[in-house]
Amino acid sequence: MQKPIKISQVQLTGLIKESVRSILKESTKISEYVYDGHVLSVKTYSREDDGDMEYIRANKGVIWDILTRGYESLGGFKGFETIRDMLRKCPLYRLGYYDGDLVTVTVYNGYLGGTKCVGRLV
């Protein structure tokens, strides 16, 4: 039996960060960038993926709040009347994160034979 390897908290954090970076690089649904010491990432969520929709449902209030506040001065955005409507009609979400905090939202709506961007706040 091998002896356990003892590592410091700093070493453990470094190993975890490297593992996460490796996973992100392999995924086609996630892009990550480091700019001026800050992590900027974009992830695409699909209504077809149960795990993605679980995340979207858990964060629906934040997503809706970003959209409604962003379009408030323009009289709102077209495509969805309510959060429930958004969850029912939106086939695709692209969410942007700044150091892990959700800061940008792009939502799409499938109509007229295609998927159209109906709300975007950057």
C-alpha positions, 0 to 999 in steps of 0.5 A: 500500500502506498503512503498518502502524499501530503500537499499544501492547500496552495498545491491542491488549489493549483491542481484543481485549477489545472484540472478545471482548465483542462476540462474547459479546453476539451469542451466545445460548449465552454470558452475561457479567457484570462484577461488582466488576471480575471477569468472571462468565460462563456458557456452555451446551454441547450434546452435539449440537455437536462443538466443544462436546463437544471442550471438554467432553471436554478438561475432563471431569476438572475438571467431574467433580471439581467435581461429586463434591466438591460432592456428597461430603457428601451421598453423591454425586449421581444420574444418572451413575456415571462420567465416561464415563457422564456424557459418554454421557448428558448432553445439556447442560452449563452451566458458570460461570466467574470471571475465566476459571476454571471454578467452577460446573457444572450437568449435565443428564440426558435421561430420562423424556421430558425433560432434568433437572438432575442435578448442580449446584454453585454 
